[in-house]
């Protein structure tokens, strides 16, 4: 529920959204931990929580080396971000703490990032970060502080009461982050709150400006937070020097087209930067990590008829066994930038997603997020049913 309230103590007389976090006790006795990345979204969340009358505690994570963090700009949890979060907390008058999670982040996210590329797959570190450091370790810290809930600045909706809540898309569909939050467990979702679920990004910045927050015009974070200038290969090579092993680039028809200097430079669906001229558009269609081979071919060779999932997280209807989900109709989304398409879930032998029409650019290592077609608005179901990581694909082309 969102109403409006005035904030005369901050100098101006204007209306800002008032949030109700859904507890049956006085707000001043409801302790809320706000995960503050130092950006405008989480800063506005902290402001809304505080101004709506809740006992507010801000926590920011330092996720990588402090020296490197100071130099890294426009990224989550970097040096300037930590400082900005502290300034916001001081301005609004609530305690703020910075926690050193560098070792946890390296183990849970960065090491996994490197290993996934070594396996010939394409990692999705933002999901791993939410899955581990933020929604596991930080959430447990919040519980340890006696919090009633933890608030984040994600653009996603939580629908329902204190227990058995559902995850839905945010109002601002262009900013919706449900794809990156599919691994949130039911227990975590019940403890979390997302104040930006009904607020557009433009309005978030307006709120920040009205409140005089120093981050009102701060640019959004770009690229992967721990990868400077988007050069992820340097990170992988530093951790796994063997990632630079040379190998062959082969056409799916068997022709050897050239050499490469490491499979980490390629991902399924890639077209640019292949360094090979064939007179026709070609794409990376498969990566054979054990043999250091990269297979390329025409666009139609990317088409996938089904895929298999691992590390499943289910947020849909409660079932006694997975057998009850056999044949369940879903909308499946294989990348954050691609629309979901109709598919069928099969659980007879592991978790398999069978597309009604072939999908392209499906890369092992990425997430496949499932939405409920019965809650559709437009081309995408509102309710998130869960999902998993893509472990393998079954192509239309059988080379």
N, C-alpha and C positions, 0 to 999 in steps of 0.2 A: 504494500500500500504506500502510495506517495501523495502527500499533501504539500502545503507550503508553510514556511515559517519565516520570521524576520530575524535578522542578525544585527540589531542596533549596536551591540557591543563591539562590532568590527568597524563601526564608523558610518556605514551607509544604511539607509532604510530601504530594503528591497526584499523580494521574496526569493527563497531558494527552496529546493525540494526537501521535504521532511520524510524520513524513512521510518518504517515500522519493521523491526526485525522479528516480530512474531512471538514474543515472550509474554507470559501472563504474570509479570512482576514489574515493579517500578523500573523505569529506565535507568535511574541513577544507581540502582542496585544490580544492573545487568552489565557484566564486564565483557567488553568486546576487544579482541586483539585484531588490529588492522595490519595486514601485510603491506608494507610500504616500499615500493621499488624506487621511489624518487621521481616518478613520472607524474603527469597530470592526472591520470585516471585513478591511481591509488591515493594520491593526495586529496582529490575531491571526495573520494570514498571516506577517508579519514575525517574530513571536514563535515560531511553529512552525518556521520556517526556521532561525532562530538556535539554538533549543533542540534541534533535531535534528542540530546539529553542522556546518552549512554556513557558509562564509564569507559574511557577509551585508552588503549595502550597501543603504541605504534612499534612495529618491529621491522627492521631492515636487515637483509642478509648480505654479508660480504662473501661473494662466491668465488673470487679468484684473487691472485696476488695484489696486494694493496698498491704497489708501485705501478703495476700494469693497469690497475683499475683507475688510477688518477689520470692516466694518459688516454684511456678509452672513453670516447664520447658517444652520445646517442645510443647507449646500451643500457640494459637492465642491470641494476645493482653495481654500477661502476662508482668510482670515487666521488664525482660530482653528485651522483644520485644519492649517495649516502648523506652527503652534506645537505642537499635539498630536502630530504625527508626530515632531517633533524630541524631545519629551519621551519618547516611547516608545522611540526609538532610544537615547537616553541611558540610560534605565532598563535596557534589555536589553544595552547595551554594544556597539553597532555604529555605524559611520559613517553619517551622514545628510547629504544635500545637497538644497538647494532650487534649482530651475532656473527661470529666467524665460522662460516660453513664451508670454507675453502676445501678442506680435505674430503668432506662428504660430497661436495659438488664434483670434485675431480673423479672420485671413485664411481659415483652413480651416473654421471652425465658425460664427462669428457672422455673417460676411459671407454665407456660404452660407444660413444661417438666414433672413436678410432677403430674399435673392434668391429663395428658394423660395416664400416667402409672396407676393412680388411677381408670381410666375408663376401664382398661383392654386392652388398646391399646399400640402401640409402637411408641413413639415420634421420630421426626426427627428434632432436634434442629438447625442444620445448615441451614435448609430451613427457619425456623422461624426467625433466626438471619438475614439472607439475606432479608427476607420479611419485617421485621420491622426495626430493629436498623440500619442496613447498607444501605438498598435501600429505606428506608423511611425517617428516622430521619437524618442520615448522608447526604443523597442526598439533603434534604431540607436545611441543613446547607451549603452545597456547593453552592446551588442556592443563599442563602443569602449572600454569599461571592462574588457574581457576577461572578461565574464560568460559562464558556461556556459548560463545560462537567465535568464529574467525571470519573476517571480512576481507575480500580481495577486490581488485579493480578489473577483474575479467568481465568481458561482455558475454554473459551467458545468464540464463534465468533458472531460478530454483523455484519450483511450484509445489505447494503443499505445506503441511504443518511441520512440527518439530521432528517427526519421524516419518520414514517412508516417503520422502520427498522425491520429486522428479526433476530431471534436468531438461530444460527446453532452450530453444534458441533465444538470443537477445532480441529486443525490439529493433536495434540498429543492425540490420542484416549484413550490411557491408563490413561491420566490425565484429560480427558474431565469432566467438572463439570456441564454440562447442566441439569442433573437430579436435582441438588440442587438449580437451578436458575429458575425452571419452574414458580414460583410465581411472577417473575419480570413482572411488568405491561408494557404496550406499551409506556406510557409516561416516565417511568423510563428507559426503554431500549433505547429510543431515546436520552436520556441525558447521557447514559453510554458509555464508550469505554473500550475495552479489548485488550491491545497491545500484549498479549501472544497468541492470537488466532492462529497465524501461526508459533509459535516457540515451539520447543520441550523442554521438561524439561532439558535434558542434555545441550542444547544450552543456556538455561537460566543460568545455573550454570557457563558455560564457559564465558558468558558475565560478570557475577558478578566477576569472577576471573580476567578477563582482565581489569576490571575497578578498581580492588583492593578493592571491597566492603567487609566489615568485615563479612557479612552474606553469603559469597560465598559457604561455606561448612556447613552452619547451617542446622541441621536435619529438615525435614518437621515436622509440628505439628502432634501429635498423639492423638487419642481418642477425646472425647468431651472436649472442652477447660476448662469448669468449673467443670469437674469431675476428681478429682485426682485418678490416678492409675486405672481408669476404673470402680471404685466402685460407680456406679450411685445410688444404693440402699440407700447409706448413705445420699445422697442429698435429695432423695424423703422422707425418714423417718424423716429427720430433718425438712422438710417443712410440711409434712403430716404424723404425727405419727401414724395415724390410718391405714396407708399403710401396717403395719405389722400384720394386722388381720389374724388369722389362718383360714384355710378352708380345704375342701376336694379336693383330686386329684382323678378324676374318669376316668375310661376307657369309650370310646364311647359306649361300649356294656352295660353300666350301673354299672359295678363293681366299688366299692370304693377301690382304691389301696393304699391310705394312706392320710397323712395330709401335708399341706404346711404352711409356716410361712409368707405368704403375696403374693398376685398375682403380686406384682411388681418384683418378682424374675423370672417371666416367660414371654415369648413372643411366638407368633405363629411361628411354625417352629423349635422351640428349641428342641434339642435332649439331649445335655449334661447337667449334673447338676440337673437332675430330682429327683435323690435319690430314684428311684423305679426300682426294678428288676422284669421283667415279663418273661424273657427267650426269648424275641424278641425285636427288635428295636422299640422304641415308640417315638412319637413326641408330642409336644403341638399342638393341633389342634383348640382349642377354649378356651376363657377365659370368664367366667360369673362373671363380676365384682360385680353386686349387691348382688349376693349370695356367693361371694368369692370362686368360684369353678374353678378348672383348669381341662380341659378335654384333655386326651391324647389318641393316637391311632396309627395305622400303617401309614406308609408314604403315602399310597394312600388316606388316609382320609384328607390329606392336599390339594388335588386337588380342584381348584376353577374354575367354569365355567363362572362366571361373578362377577363384583363388582360395587358398587355405590360410587360416589364421592361427596365431599362437598368442599366448598371454591374454586370454579372453577376459573382458570385464563386462558383465551383464547388468544393466540398470532398468531393464524392462519389467514386464509382469513377472510375479513370483511363480516359479515352477518347482515341482518336486524333483524333477530330473531333466536333463538336457533333451531327452527323447521327446518331451512335450513341445520343444521348439522346432522339431523337424518339419520342414515345409513352410515355416513362418515367412510371410511376405515382409520385405524390408525395403528401405531406400539406402543404397550403399554409396559412400563417398570415399574415394581412394586417394584424394589429395585435397588440401585445403582450398586450392584454387580451382577445383573441378566441381561441377554440380553433381549431386547424387543421382543415381539412376535406379530404376526398379530391379530388384533381385530377389532370390529365394535363399533362405538360410537352411542348410542341411547340417545336421549334427550326428548323422548315422555313424560316420567314421571321422572323428575330429570335427572341426568347424570349417565349413566350406560355404562360400558365397557364389551362387550361380546367377550370372547376369541374364536378364531377359534379352538384351542386345549387347554385343561385345563392347568392352571398354578398352581404351588405349592408355598407354603411359603408366601402367600399373607397375610400381617398383617394389620389390621385396625390401623390407625394412621400414617402409612407410606404414601409416595407419589406415585401416579401413573402418570407418565409423558408420554405425547403423542408426537410421532414424525410422520412426513409426509412420508408415504411409497413411494410417487412419487419423493422424493429427496434422495432415498436410495443409499448408497455406502456400499457394504458389507451387513451386517445383520441389520444395523441401519440407519433410515432416518437421513439426515443431519439437516433438519429444525425442530425446536422445535415448536409444536403446542400449548403447554400449558400443563395443567393437573389439578390435585386436590388432596386432601387428601382422603384416603380410609376410608369410614365410615362404610361399611359393605361388606360382601362377600356372594356369593351364591355358596355353595359347590356341587361338584358332589355327595359326600356322603350326604345323607339326614338323619342324625340321630336325 
